[in-house]
Amino acid sequence: MNPLIDSQGDRRPVPWVWLLVGMAVWVSVYANLISFADALVSLLGISRETQLGEAVHFFFYDTPKVLLLLTAIVFIMGVVHTFVSPERTRALLSGKRLGVGNVLAASLGIVTPFCSCSAVPLFIGFLSAGVPLGVTFSFLISAPMVNEVALALLLGMFGWKVAALYLGLGLSVAILSGMVIGRLGMERHLEDWVRAIQTGSAEYADESPDWGERIDAGVTHVKDIVGKVWPYILAGIAVGAGIHGYVPQDFMAGIMGKDAPWWSVPVAVLIGVPMYSNAAGIIPVVEALIGKGAALGTVLAFMMSVIALSLPEMIILRKVMKLPLIATFAGIVAIGILLVGYVFNAVL
């Protein structure tokens, strides 16, 4: 039975009140995440000035933040499905000239100051709306790596030349990586439940649903998707919290020096992958490393790997895609990051 029609066949009222209440609760909770995390850390009797306290605070802040973002975006995508089917969305983007969708997605990433884990909800939303796989990857790479926070901090610390070069190379990595992944045709390596959403027929393709049905579709979308991925989100953020704040600056500065051999760039990338931070959190570390004599290109390669190839992100993505696709994504992006590191070291 349609949940919007009662047993007598009458259509029930549109749940605007519940939607407005839900939106108010969402905004209120999201606006108080820092206070919430502070209170929990204080309740546990842990000082945030310690590494343990910072890790616990990070977990209590990032977990609800990512879950709230995922819920909101998936709900919106569920409502959007009632207007535009996944097939129509796919056809619209597929009809564009090669690379246009990747450029648009990567450009969108610039104005979304998400860390890698926070970008995953919108990535899942894109997939569920039928956006091509390669295009979604361009966003997933660009959002954490090339955003206005990173550019503003780089501009303030290192000048416009470094910021502009980082913007150009970062966008190139995001666009080209997405195009390569799209060309490889690896949609079969998405998890079955994601492929079912992408290839399923549009529920409302041949009718005009009312707003009650649209809202109900959004709620169903949340139950289907958030209900499947939330354990992986918790696991990923837990890993990130466990290593947050434990950045061995002296050790890394020693192997990233300006006179270090060629292999210092890939080593810096390998060191960065297990770590987890956003641009605002890692750029002060970058400044400290450069102050200790590290090469700019090597340090930026390390920074890119931290914010675009984090281990917590991979754990969350495992619920969405299979290991061959994760490995391909990580390998292609890592190659792009290595090239950025070598280019920076060569020209600066």
RODO-436340 format. One line per 3 residues: number of its first residue (from 1); for each residue x, y, z of N, C-alpha, C. Coordinates in nm, 3 decimals, decimal comma, m for minus. Layout:
% RODO-436340
NUM) X Y Z X Y Z X Y Z; ...
% end
This chain:
% RODO-436340
1) 0,084 m0,120 0,000 0,000 0,000 0,000 0,087 0,125 0,000; 0,045 0,221 m0,076 0,117 0,349 m0,077 0,106 0,414 0,061; 0,221 0,449 0,124 0,216 0,505 0,258 0,149 0,642 0,264
4) 0,123 0,702 0,148 0,060 0,833 0,147 m0,092 0,823 0,130; m0,143 0,699 0,122 m0,287 0,679 0,107 m0,335 0,593 0,222; m0,438 0,635 0,292 m0,485 0,559 0,408 m0,573 0,443 0,363
7) m0,624 0,368 0,460 m0,701 0,247 0,429 m0,831 0,277 0,357; m0,882 0,400 0,369 m1,005 0,438 0,297 m0,977 0,493 0,159; m0,849 0,498 0,119 m0,815 0,546 m0,013 m0,796 0,695 m0,023
10) m0,805 0,766 0,091 m0,785 0,910 0,090 m0,637 0,943 0,104; m0,596 1,041 0,027 m0,455 1,082 0,033 m0,430 1,162 0,160; m0,325 1,120 0,234 m0,296 1,189 0,359 m0,229 1,323 0,332
13) m0,234 1,416 0,429 m0,178 1,549 0,407 m0,026 1,545 0,389; 0,025 1,642 0,317 0,170 1,653 0,298 0,236 1,683 0,433; 0,340 1,607 0,470 0,400 1,623 0,604 0,494 1,743 0,613
16) 0,442 1,862 0,580 0,527 1,982 0,585 0,575 2,011 0,726; 0,486 1,990 0,824 0,524 2,021 0,962 0,643 1,938 1,005; 0,636 1,808 0,977 0,747 1,720 1,015 0,874 1,756 0,940
19) 0,861 1,796 0,815 0,978 1,835 0,738 1,041 1,960 0,797; 0,960 2,060 0,831 1,013 2,183 0,889 1,077 2,158 1,026; 1,013 2,072 1,104 1,070 2,037 1,235 1,205 1,967 1,217
22) 1,209 1,875 1,122 1,333 1,804 1,095 1,445 1,898 1,050; 1,410 1,994 0,964 1,510 2,091 0,917 1,561 2,177 1,033; 1,469 2,218 1,120 1,509 2,301 1,235 1,601 2,224 1,328
25) 1,568 2,096 1,352 1,653 2,013 1,437 1,790 1,993 1,372; 1,791 1,968 1,241 1,917 1,946 1,169 2,007 2,069 1,182; 1,952 2,187 1,154 2,032 2,311 1,161 2,082 2,335 1,303
28) 1,995 2,312 1,401 2,033 2,335 1,540 2,146 2,242 1,583; 2,133 2,115 1,548 2,238 2,019 1,586 2,369 2,051 1,515; 2,361 2,080 1,384 2,482 2,107 1,308 2,554 2,231 1,359
31) 2,477 2,332 1,399 2,537 2,457 1,447 2,603 2,441 1,583; 2,571 2,333 1,654 2,624 2,316 1,790 2,715 2,193 1,802; 2,770 2,148 1,690 2,854 2,029 1,694 2,979 2,048 1,779
34) 3,041 2,165 1,766 3,163 2,189 1,844 3,132 2,192 1,993; 3,024 2,259 2,031 2,984 2,263 2,172 2,951 2,123 2,223; 2,886 2,045 2,138 2,852 1,907 2,174 2,978 1,826 2,199
37) 3,076 1,837 2,110 3,202 1,763 2,126 3,277 1,812 2,249; 3,279 1,943 2,271 3,345 1,999 2,390 3,283 1,943 2,517; 3,150 1,937 2,520 3,080 1,890 2,640 3,110 1,744 2,668
40) 3,114 1,662 2,563 3,140 1,520 2,584 3,283 1,496 2,632; 3,378 1,569 2,573 3,517 1,555 2,617 3,531 1,598 2,762; 3,465 1,707 2,798 3,468 1,755 2,936 3,403 1,655 3,031
43) 3,293 1,594 2,985 3,222 1,496 3,067 3,310 1,375 3,096; 3,394 1,340 3,000 3,485 1,227 3,019 3,607 1,262 3,103; 3,621 1,391 3,135 3,733 1,433 3,218 3,866 1,432 3,145
46) 3,863 1,454 3,014 3,985 1,454 2,934 4,014 1,596 2,888; 4,138 1,636 2,897 4,176 1,768 2,848 4,197 1,764 2,698; 4,138 1,861 2,628 4,156 1,865 2,483 4,299 1,902 2,445
49) 4,375 1,954 2,539 4,514 1,990 2,511 4,602 1,867 2,494; 4,555 1,751 2,537 4,631 1,628 2,520 4,599 1,564 2,384; 4,685 1,475 2,337 4,661 1,408 2,210 4,537 1,320 2,218
52) 4,517 1,253 2,332 4,397 1,171 2,348 4,272 1,258 2,345; 4,275 1,369 2,416 4,160 1,458 2,417 4,127 1,512 2,280; 4,229 1,547 2,203 4,205 1,598 2,068 4,146 1,490 1,978
55) 4,195 1,365 1,995 4,142 1,254 1,915 3,997 1,226 1,950; 3,964 1,225 2,078 3,825 1,200 2,120 3,734 1,313 2,072; 3,780 1,437 2,084 3,700 1,551 2,038 3,677 1,541 1,888
58) 3,779 1,504 1,813 3,768 1,488 1,668 3,659 1,387 1,633; 3,656 1,273 1,705 3,557 1,169 1,676 3,416 1,219 1,707; 3,398 1,283 1,822 3,265 1,330 1,861 3,216 1,444 1,772
61) 3,307 1,517 1,710 3,267 1,625 1,621 3,241 1,574 1,479; 3,333 1,494 1,426 3,324 1,455 1,286 3,215 1,352 1,260; 3,191 1,262 1,356 3,091 1,157 1,333 2,951 1,215 1,307
64) 2,896 1,298 1,397 2,764 1,354 1,366 2,766 1,447 1,246; 2,880 1,518 1,223 2,887 1,609 1,109 2,870 1,533 0,978; 2,945 1,425 0,962 2,937 1,348 0,837 2,801 1,281 0,824
67) 2,747 1,228 0,933 2,616 1,163 0,926 2,506 1,264 0,893; 2,515 1,384 0,948 2,417 1,488 0,916 2,425 1,528 0,769; 2,548 1,547 0,719 2,565 1,581 0,578 2,510 1,472 0,488
70) 2,542 1,348 0,522 2,494 1,236 0,441 2,342 1,231 0,440; 2,280 1,245 0,556 2,134 1,240 0,564 2,070 1,351 0,481; 2,120 1,474 0,494 2,061 1,586 0,421 2,076 1,570 0,271
73) 2,196 1,533 0,227 2,221 1,522 0,083 2,142 1,407 0,022; 2,139 1,293 0,090 2,066 1,177 0,038 1,915 1,207 0,033; 1,863 1,278 0,134 1,722 1,316 0,132 1,691 1,405 0,012
76) 1,777 1,505 m0,011 1,757 1,597 m0,124 1,762 1,520 m0,255; 1,859 1,428 m0,266 1,869 1,349 m0,389 1,745 1,262 m0,408; 1,691 1,210 m0,298 1,570 1,130 m0,310 1,453 1,211 m0,363
79) 1,442 1,336 m0,318 1,337 1,424 m0,369 1,364 1,460 m0,516; 1,492 1,486 m0,548 1,528 1,520 m0,686 1,491 1,406 m0,781; 1,504 1,282 m0,734 1,469 1,167 m0,818 1,325 1,174 m0,867
82) 1,237 1,234 m0,789 1,096 1,241 m0,830 1,073 1,344 m0,939; 1,170 1,432 m0,962 1,161 1,530 m1,070 1,239 1,485 m1,194; 1,360 1,434 m1,168 1,449 1,394 m1,278 1,499 1,255 m1,248
85) 1,473 1,162 m1,336 1,514 1,025 m1,314 1,665 1,009 m1,329; 1,723 0,904 m1,269 1,866 0,879 m1,289 1,903 0,864 m1,436; 1,814 0,801 m1,513 1,844 0,783 m1,655 1,854 0,918 m1,727
88) 1,767 1,011 m1,692 1,769 1,143 m1,755 1,894 1,221 m1,715; 1,929 1,210 m1,586 2,051 1,277 m1,539 2,173 1,224 m1,611; 2,180 1,091 m1,622 2,292 1,028 m1,689 2,300 1,072 m1,835
91) 2,185 1,072 m1,900 2,182 1,110 m2,041 2,224 1,255 m2,060; 2,184 1,342 m1,967 2,219 1,484 m1,977 2,370 1,504 m1,969; 2,434 1,438 m1,871 2,578 1,455 m1,854 2,657 1,379 m1,960
94) 2,606 1,262 m1,998 2,677 1,184 m2,098 2,676 1,253 m2,234; 2,577 1,336 m2,259 2,567 1,402 m2,388 2,663 1,518 m2,403; 2,728 1,556 m2,295 2,822 1,668 m2,304 2,954 1,622 m2,363
97) 3,029 1,720 m2,412 3,160 1,691 m2,466 3,248 1,630 m2,358; 3,340 1,540 m2,401 3,429 1,471 m2,309 3,499 1,569 m2,215; 3,486 1,543 m2,087 3,558 1,622 m1,989 3,477 1,736 m1,931
100) 3,368 1,778 m1,995 3,291 1,892 m1,944 3,234 1,860 m1,807; 3,175 1,740 m1,793 3,121 1,701 m1,664 3,228 1,695 m1,557; 3,348 1,648 m1,593 3,458 1,641 m1,497 3,502 1,780 m1,453
103) 3,506 1,873 m1,549 3,544 2,010 m1,516 3,441 2,073 m1,422; 3,313 2,053 m1,451 3,209 2,109 m1,365 3,215 2,050 m1,225; 3,234 1,918 m1,216 3,238 1,853 m1,085 3,360 1,898 m1,006
106) 3,476 1,907 m1,073 3,597 1,951 m1,004 3,584 2,097 m0,959; 3,521 2,179 m1,041 3,500 2,319 m1,005 3,406 2,331 m0,885; 3,305 2,245 m0,880 3,215 2,244 m0,764 3,293 2,213 m0,636
109) 3,393 2,126 m0,650 3,474 2,091 m0,535 3,546 2,210 m0,474; 3,578 2,310 m0,554 3,651 2,426 m0,503 3,569 2,501 m0,399; 3,438 2,508 m0,419 3,353 2,587 m0,330 3,286 2,502 m0,222
112) 3,328 2,377 m0,209 3,277 2,292 m0,100 3,393 2,255 m0,010; 3,411 2,327 0,102 3,527 2,305 0,188 3,513 2,181 0,275; 3,504 2,062 0,209 3,488 1,938 0,283 3,622 1,868 0,299
115) 3,636 1,793 0,408 3,747 1,699 0,416 3,707 1,577 0,333; 3,797 1,480 0,320 3,769 1,367 0,232 3,647 1,288 0,276; 3,632 1,266 0,407 3,517 1,190 0,457 3,386 1,268 0,441
118) 3,391 1,398 0,458 3,271 1,480 0,443 3,227 1,489 0,297; 3,322 1,471 0,204 3,287 1,476 0,062 3,218 1,348 0,017; 3,235 1,239 0,092 3,177 1,111 0,052 3,025 1,116 0,043
121) 2,953 1,183 0,137 2,807 1,187 0,121 2,760 1,244 m0,012; 2,820 1,353 m0,057 2,779 1,411 m0,184 2,821 1,320 m0,299; 2,934 1,253 m0,285 2,978 1,154 m0,383 2,873 1,045 m0,398
124) 2,824 0,993 m0,285 2,719 0,890 m0,289 2,591 0,946 m0,350; 2,560 1,072 m0,316 2,441 1,134 m0,374 2,449 1,146 m0,524; 2,568 1,184 m0,574 2,588 1,192 m0,719 2,566 1,056 m0,784
127) 2,624 0,952 m0,725 2,609 0,818 m0,781 2,463 0,776 m0,783; 2,392 0,802 m0,672 2,253 0,761 m0,663 2,165 0,837 m0,761; 2,210 0,956 m0,804 2,134 1,034 m0,901 2,169 0,995 m1,045
130) 2,259 0,899 m1,061 2,294 0,854 m1,194 2,404 0,931 m1,261; 2,476 1,017 m1,187 2,589 1,089 m1,246 2,700 0,990 m1,278; 2,764 1,000 m1,393 2,868 0,904 m1,432 2,979 0,892 m1,327
133) 3,035 0,772 m1,317 3,134 0,741 m1,215 3,255 0,833 m1,222; 3,309 0,854 m1,341 3,427 0,938 m1,355 3,403 1,081 m1,311; 3,283 1,133 m1,337 3,250 1,269 m1,297 3,244 1,279 m1,145
136) 3,184 1,180 m1,080 3,175 1,182 m0,935 3,313 1,177 m0,871; 3,405 1,106 m0,933 3,541 1,099 m0,879 3,613 1,233 m0,892; 3,586 1,307 m0,997 3,647 1,439 m1,010 3,607 1,527 m0,892
139) 3,480 1,517 m0,851 3,437 1,594 m0,733 3,503 1,541 m0,607; 3,504 1,408 m0,590 3,558 1,348 m0,468 3,704 1,386 m0,447; 3,779 1,402 m0,555 3,921 1,438 m0,545 3,935 1,587 m0,520
142) 3,858 1,667 m0,592 3,873 1,812 m0,585 3,824 1,871 m0,453; 3,712 1,820 m0,400 3,650 1,882 m0,283 3,744 1,896 m0,164; 3,813 1,789 m0,123 3,905 1,807 m0,010 4,036 1,873 m0,048
145) 4,082 1,849 m0,172 4,218 1,889 m0,210 4,226 2,033 m0,258; 4,127 2,078 m0,335 4,131 2,213 m0,393 4,005 2,287 m0,352; 4,007 2,351 m0,237 3,891 2,428 m0,193 3,937 2,566 m0,147
148) 3,841 2,653 m0,121 3,877 2,790 m0,090 3,956 2,803 0,040; 3,936 2,708 0,132 4,013 2,711 0,256 4,161 2,687 0,228; 4,188 2,582 0,150 4,327 2,551 0,116 4,391 2,665 0,039
151) 4,318 2,721 m0,057 4,375 2,827 m0,140 4,400 2,954 m0,057; 4,307 2,987 0,032 4,325 3,107 0,114 4,445 3,093 0,206; 4,461 2,975 0,266 4,574 2,954 0,356 4,706 2,952 0,280
154) 4,707 2,889 0,164 4,830 2,887 0,083 4,866 3,028 0,036; 4,763 3,104 m0,001 4,787 3,242 m0,045 4,848 3,324 0,068; 4,793 3,309 0,187 4,842 3,388 0,299 4,981 3,347 0,345
157) 5,014 3,219 0,332 5,141 3,169 0,384 5,253 3,171 0,281; 5,221 3,146 0,154 5,325 3,128 0,053 5,313 3,219 m0,068; 5,206 3,299 m0,076 5,193 3,392 m0,188 5,107 3,339 m0,300
160) 5,073 3,431 m0,394 4,977 3,396 m0,498 5,032 3,297 m0,600; 5,163 3,298 m0,625 5,218 3,205 m0,724 5,200 3,060 m0,680; 5,231 3,033 m0,553 5,214 2,898 m0,501 5,066 2,859 m0,501
163) 4,979 2,952 m0,459 4,836 2,923 m0,455 4,781 2,896 m0,595; 4,823 2,976 m0,692 4,775 2,959 m0,830 4,825 2,829 m0,890; 4,951 2,796 m0,865 5,007 2,672 m0,919 4,938 2,552 m0,855
166) 4,913 2,562 m0,726 4,842 2,453 m0,656 4,701 2,436 m0,713; 4,632 2,548 m0,738 4,497 2,542 m0,794 4,499 2,473 m0,929; 4,590 2,517 m1,017 4,594 2,460 m1,151 4,628 2,312 m1,151
169) 4,729 2,274 m1,075 4,771 2,135 m1,072 4,670 2,048 m0,999; 4,612 2,101 m0,891 4,512 2,023 m0,818 4,388 1,995 m0,902; 4,340 2,097 m0,973 4,225 2,076 m1,062 4,260 1,978 m1,174
172) 4,382 1,987 m1,225 4,424 1,895 m1,331 4,421 1,751 m1,282; 4,470 1,728 m1,161 4,467 1,593 m1,104 4,323 1,544 m1,092; 4,234 1,629 m1,040 4,095 1,589 m1,021 4,026 1,560 m1,154
175) 4,044 1,649 m1,251 3,977 1,633 m1,381 4,030 1,512 m1,457; 4,162 1,503 m1,469 4,221 1,394 m1,547 4,200 1,259 m1,480; 4,208 1,254 m1,346 4,184 1,128 m1,276 4,041 1,081 m1,299
178) 3,946 1,173 m1,289 3,807 1,136 m1,314 3,785 1,089 m1,456; 3,849 1,155 m1,553 3,834 1,113 m1,693 3,892 0,975 m1,717; 4,008 0,948 m1,656 4,069 0,815 m1,673 3,980 0,708 m1,613
181) 3,931 0,731 m1,491 3,844 0,632 m1,426 3,717 0,612 m1,508; 3,663 0,721 m1,562 3,544 0,708 m1,645 3,571 0,628 m1,771; 3,688 0,646 m1,832 3,725 0,573 m1,953 3,744 0,424 m1,927
184) 3,787 0,390 m1,805 3,814 0,250 m1,773 3,687 0,167 m1,761; 3,572 0,232 m1,749 3,445 0,161 m1,741 3,437 0,065 m1,623; 3,461 0,115 m1,503 3,468 0,029 m1,385 3,340 0,032 m1,302
187) 3,229 0,066 m1,364 3,103 0,069 m1,291 3,068 m0,067 m1,230; 3,118 m0,174 m1,291 3,089 m0,308 m1,237 3,152 m0,330 m1,100; 3,246 m0,246 m1,063 3,311 m0,260 m0,933 3,246 m0,174 m0,825
190) 3,134 m0,110 m0,858 3,052 m0,050 m0,752 2,977 m0,162 m0,681; 2,946 m0,140 m0,554 2,869 m0,241 m0,481 2,732 m0,258 m0,545; 2,677 m0,377 m0,530 2,552 m0,409 m0,600 2,439 m0,314 m0,565
193) 2,430 m0,271 m0,438 2,319 m0,184 m0,399 2,330 m0,048 m0,465; 2,453 m0,001 m0,491 2,472 0,126 m0,560 2,433 0,112 m0,707; 2,474 0,002 m0,768 2,440 m0,021 m0,909 2,290 m0,035 m0,927
196) 2,225 m0,095 m0,828 2,080 m0,109 m0,838 2,011 0,027 m0,837; 2,063 0,120 m0,756 2,007 0,255 m0,754 2,030 0,324 m0,886; 2,152 0,305 m0,942 2,187 0,374 m1,066 2,106 0,324 m1,185
199) 2,086 0,193 m1,191 2,025 0,135 m1,311 1,876 0,112 m1,297; 1,823 0,132 m1,178 1,681 0,108 m1,156 1,595 0,205 m1,235; 1,479 0,160 m1,271 1,388 0,248 m1,345 1,335 0,355 m1,253
202) 1,300 0,469 m1,310 1,250 0,582 m1,230 1,111 0,551 m1,178; 1,093 0,564 m1,047 0,965 0,531 m0,985 0,856 0,628 m1,028; 0,897 0,751 m1,056 0,797 0,853 m1,089 0,813 0,906 m1,231
205) 0,867 0,821 m1,320 0,899 0,869 m1,454 0,775 0,908 m1,532; 0,663 0,835 m1,510 0,547 0,856 m1,594 0,429 0,917 m1,517; 0,454 0,975 m1,402 0,346 1,036 m1,327 0,398 1,161 m1,259
208) 0,303 1,239 m1,211 0,340 1,362 m1,143 0,302 1,350 m0,996; 0,398 1,309 m0,911 0,366 1,289 m0,769 0,344 1,422 m0,699; 0,269 1,415 m0,589 0,252 1,536 m0,509 0,370 1,548 m0,412
211) 0,370 1,657 m0,334 0,484 1,681 m0,246 0,492 1,581 m0,133; 0,379 1,525 m0,094 0,384 1,420 0,008 0,463 1,301 m0,040; 0,441 1,263 m0,165 0,514 1,149 m0,222 0,661 1,182 m0,242
214) 0,690 1,307 m0,278 0,830 1,346 m0,296 0,905 1,338 m0,163; 0,844 1,390 m0,057 0,908 1,387 0,074 0,924 1,244 0,121; 0,822 1,162 0,098 0,830 1,022 0,137 0,943 0,951 0,061
217) 0,963 0,988 m0,066 1,072 0,929 m0,143 1,207 0,967 m0,084; 1,220 1,092 m0,038 1,344 1,134 0,025 1,372 1,057 0,152; 1,269 1,037 0,234 1,286 0,961 0,359 1,326 0,817 0,329
220) 1,264 0,757 0,230 1,298 0,619 0,192 1,442 0,611 0,144; 1,485 0,711 0,070 1,622 0,717 0,020 1,721 0,719 0,136; 1,690 0,797 0,238 1,776 0,806 0,356 1,785 0,670 0,425
223) 1,671 0,605 0,443 1,670 0,475 0,510 1,753 0,372 0,432; 1,740 0,375 0,299 1,810 0,276 0,217 1,961 0,296 0,216; 2,004 0,423 0,204 2,147 0,450 0,186 2,218 0,470 0,319
226) 2,167 0,561 0,402 2,234 0,586 0,531 2,234 0,460 0,616; 2,126 0,383 0,607 2,119 0,259 0,683 2,226 0,159 0,646; 2,279 0,169 0,524 2,382 0,076 0,479 2,523 0,124 0,509
229) 2,547 0,254 0,507 2,686 0,302 0,513 2,730 0,354 0,650; 2,635 0,374 0,745 2,675 0,438 0,870 2,780 0,360 0,949; 2,780 0,225 0,950 2,888 0,158 1,026 3,026 0,186 0,968
232) 3,034 0,200 0,836 3,162 0,228 0,773 3,207 0,371 0,802; 3,110 0,461 0,812 3,144 0,599 0,847 3,204 0,604 0,988; 3,141 0,534 1,082 3,193 0,531 1,218 3,334 0,471 1,222
235) 3,353 0,362 1,149 3,485 0,298 1,148 3,590 0,389 1,088; 3,555 0,455 0,978 3,652 0,543 0,912 3,691 0,660 0,998; 3,592 0,723 1,061 3,622 0,840 1,145 3,698 0,798 1,270
238) 3,669 0,677 1,320 3,742 0,628 1,437 3,890 0,613 1,405; 3,920 0,562 1,286 4,061 0,552 1,244 4,123 0,690 1,234; 4,049 0,782 1,172 4,101 0,918 1,160 4,124 0,984 1,295
241) 4,033 0,961 1,389 4,048 1,019 1,523 4,168 0,960 1,595; 4,191 0,830 1,571 4,302 0,765 1,639 4,438 0,818 1,600; 4,449 0,870 1,477 4,579 0,920 1,432 4,582 1,073 1,424
244) 4,468 1,136 1,454 4,462 1,282 1,448 4,552 1,343 1,555; 4,635 1,433 1,517 4,724 1,501 1,611 4,857 1,433 1,630; 4,872 1,311 1,576 4,999 1,240 1,590 5,080 1,254 1,461
247) 5,126 1,371 1,433 5,203 1,399 1,312 5,350 1,415 1,349; 5,435 1,318 1,313 5,577 1,323 1,351 5,654 1,424 1,265; 5,644 1,551 1,302 5,699 1,657 1,218 5,851 1,647 1,203
250) 5,922 1,623 1,310 6,068 1,618 1,302 6,115 1,506 1,210; 6,053 1,390 1,223 6,090 1,276 1,139 6,063 1,308 0,992; 5,945 1,364 0,964 5,909 1,391 0,825 5,995 1,500 0,764
253) 6,027 1,602 0,843 6,113 1,709 0,791 6,249 1,654 0,752; 6,294 1,551 0,823 6,424 1,493 0,795 6,430 1,423 0,661; 6,318 1,366 0,615 6,320 1,294 0,488 6,262 1,378 0,374
256) 6,216 1,499 0,402 6,157 1,585 0,299 6,244 1,705 0,269; 6,369 1,702 0,310 6,456 1,816 0,289 6,477 1,849 0,141; 6,522 1,971 0,115 6,540 2,016 m0,023 6,646 1,936 m0,097
259) 6,739 1,875 m0,024 6,844 1,796 m0,087 6,814 1,647 m0,080; 6,693 1,612 m0,042 6,656 1,471 m0,031 6,649 1,406 m0,170; 6,671 1,276 m0,180 6,668 1,208 m0,310 6,527 1,204 m0,369
262) 6,519 1,155 m0,494 6,393 1,154 m0,568 6,283 1,078 m0,496; 6,322 0,974 m0,421 6,221 0,890 m0,358 6,154 0,956 m0,238; 6,197 1,077 m0,201 6,135 1,143 m0,087 5,990 1,180 m0,115
265) 5,958 1,209 m0,242 5,820 1,245 m0,276 5,726 1,127 m0,258; 5,754 1,008 m0,318 5,663 0,896 m0,292 5,659 0,852 m0,146; 5,770 0,865 m0,075 5,768 0,831 0,068 5,676 0,926 0,144
268) 5,682 1,056 0,108 5,594 1,154 0,172 5,447 1,121 0,147; 5,416 1,077 0,025 5,278 1,039 m0,008 5,235 0,918 0,075; 5,323 0,819 0,086 5,291 0,699 0,163 5,269 0,732 0,311
271) 5,348 0,825 0,363 5,331 0,866 0,502 5,197 0,938 0,521; 5,156 1,015 0,421 5,034 1,094 0,434 4,906 1,014 0,428; 4,906 0,901 0,356 4,782 0,826 0,335 4,717 0,780 0,466
274) 4,791 0,724 0,563 4,724 0,679 0,686 4,671 0,793 0,772; 4,716 0,915 0,748 4,674 1,027 0,831 4,540 1,083 0,780; 4,480 1,169 0,860 4,349 1,222 0,822 4,333 1,363 0,877
277) 4,309 1,456 0,788 4,284 1,594 0,829 4,221 1,666 0,712; 4,164 1,783 0,738 4,120 1,868 0,629 4,230 1,969 0,597; 4,205 2,053 0,497 4,309 2,148 0,455 4,348 2,243 0,567
280) 4,247 2,292 0,641 4,276 2,386 0,749 4,361 2,324 0,858; 4,344 2,193 0,879 4,419 2,126 0,984 4,560 2,089 0,944; 4,582 2,060 0,816 4,714 2,011 0,775 4,806 2,122 0,727
283) 4,753 2,235 0,680 4,840 2,341 0,627 4,932 2,399 0,735; 4,888 2,415 0,860 4,986 2,457 0,962 5,101 2,359 0,978; 5,074 2,230 0,960 5,180 2,129 0,962 5,274 2,150 0,844
286) 5,215 2,179 0,728 5,295 2,208 0,608 5,388 2,326 0,634; 5,335 2,431 0,695 5,416 2,549 0,725 5,530 2,514 0,820; 5,501 2,429 0,919 5,604 2,390 1,015 5,713 2,308 0,947
289) 5,674 2,217 0,858 5,771 2,134 0,787 5,861 2,218 0,698; 5,801 2,314 0,627 5,880 2,400 0,540 5,974 2,487 0,623; 5,926 2,530 0,739 6,012 2,606 0,828 6,132 2,528 0,877
292) 6,122 2,395 0,875 6,232 2,311 0,917 6,319 2,268 0,799; 6,294 2,327 0,681 6,381 2,302 0,566 6,330 2,201 0,466; 6,205 2,157 0,478 6,152 2,060 0,383 6,123 2,127 0,249
295) 6,131 2,051 0,140 6,106 2,101 0,005 5,955 2,123 m0,013; 5,918 2,235 m0,076 5,777 2,270 m0,089 5,699 2,164 m0,166; 5,751 2,116 m0,278 5,680 2,017 m0,357 5,657 1,888 m0,282
298) 5,758 1,844 m0,210 5,746 1,720 m0,132 5,642 1,736 m0,023; 5,643 1,851 0,043 5,546 1,875 0,151 5,404 1,886 0,096; 5,388 1,951 m0,019 5,254 1,963 m0,077 5,202 1,828 m0,124
301) 5,292 1,742 m0,174 5,252 1,606 m0,211 5,203 1,531 m0,087; 5,273 1,550 0,024 5,230 1,491 0,151 5,092 1,545 0,190; 5,074 1,676 0,179 4,946 1,738 0,214 4,833 1,684 0,127
304) 4,856 1,672 m0,003 4,752 1,622 m0,093 4,713 1,479 m0,057; 4,811 1,397 m0,022 4,780 1,258 0,012 4,699 1,251 0,142; 4,727 1,341 0,237 4,653 1,342 0,363 4,506 1,377 0,340
307) 4,480 1,478 0,257 4,342 1,527 0,244 4,266 1,465 0,127; 4,335 1,396 0,035 4,264 1,338 m0,080 4,273 1,186 m0,086; 4,362 1,126 m0,008 4,378 0,979 m0,011 4,383 0,923 0,131
310) 4,302 0,974 0,219 4,311 0,931 0,358 4,257 0,790 0,376; 4,317 0,717 0,470 4,272 0,582 0,501 4,127 0,579 0,550; 4,085 0,671 0,637 3,943 0,671 0,677 3,848 0,684 0,559
313) 3,885 0,767 0,460 3,801 0,781 0,342 3,788 0,648 0,270; 3,898 0,574 0,258 3,895 0,445 0,190 3,804 0,346 0,263; 3,806 0,351 0,396 3,720 0,261 0,473 3,574 0,290 0,447
316) 3,538 0,418 0,443 3,399 0,455 0,415 3,360 0,417 0,273; 3,450 0,442 0,177 3,420 0,411 0,037 3,406 0,261 0,014; 3,462 0,180 0,103 3,453 0,034 0,084 3,309 m0,014 0,083
319) 3,220 0,056 0,151 3,079 0,018 0,149 3,014 0,051 0,017; 3,074 0,142 m0,060 3,016 0,189 m0,185 3,078 0,119 m0,305; 3,205 0,085 m0,297 3,274 0,027 m0,411 3,363 m0,090 m0,370
322) 3,395 m0,172 m0,467 3,478 m0,289 m0,442 3,626 m0,253 m0,448; 3,708 m0,345 m0,397 3,851 m0,316 m0,381 3,922 m0,280 m0,512; 3,892 m0,344 m0,626 3,961 m0,304 m0,750 3,940 m0,158 m0,786
325) 3,819 m0,107 m0,763 3,791 0,034 m0,795 3,861 0,126 m0,695; 3,861 0,089 m0,567 3,932 0,169 m0,467 4,081 0,174 m0,500; 4,138 0,060 m0,536 4,280 0,055 m0,570 4,311 0,138 m0,693
328) 4,223 0,132 m0,793 4,243 0,212 m0,915 4,236 0,361 m0,884; 4,136 0,400 m0,806 4,121 0,539 m0,764 4,246 0,588 m0,690; 4,290 0,510 m0,592 4,407 0,550 m0,513 4,532 0,556 m0,599
331) 4,549 0,460 m0,690 4,668 0,458 m0,775 4,675 0,575 m0,871; 4,563 0,606 m0,935 4,561 0,716 m1,032 4,584 0,850 m0,962; 4,517 0,870 m0,850 4,534 0,996 m0,777 4,676 1,007 m0,723
334) 4,732 0,897 m0,674 4,868 0,900 m0,622 4,968 0,940 m0,730; 4,948 0,889 m0,852 5,037 0,927 m0,962 5,027 1,077 m0,990; 4,905 1,129 m0,990 4,887 1,273 m1,010 4,953 1,355 m0,901
337) 4,940 1,310 m0,777 5,002 1,382 m0,665 5,154 1,379 m0,677; 5,209 1,266 m0,716 5,355 1,256 m0,734 5,403 1,356 m0,838; 5,328 1,366 m0,948 5,366 1,462 m1,053 5,361 1,605 m1,001
340) 5,259 1,635 m0,920 5,251 1,770 m0,861 5,373 1,798 m0,774; 5,411 1,701 m0,692 5,527 1,718 m0,606 5,653 1,743 m0,684; 5,676 1,666 m0,789 5,797 1,683 m0,870 5,796 1,816 m0,945
343) 5,678 1,856 m0,994 5,669 1,985 m1,067 5,701 2,101 m0,973; 5,642 2,100 m0,854 5,670 2,206 m0,758 5,818 2,212 m0,724; 5,880 2,097 m0,700 6,021 2,094 m0,665 6,109 2,142 m0,780
346) 6,059 2,121 m0,904 6,140 2,160 m1,020 6,133 2,309 m1,050; 6,016 2,369 m1,026 5,998 2,510 m1,068 6,012 2,609 m0,954; 6,010 2,563 m0,829 6,019 2,655 m0,716 6,142 2,625 m0,631
% end
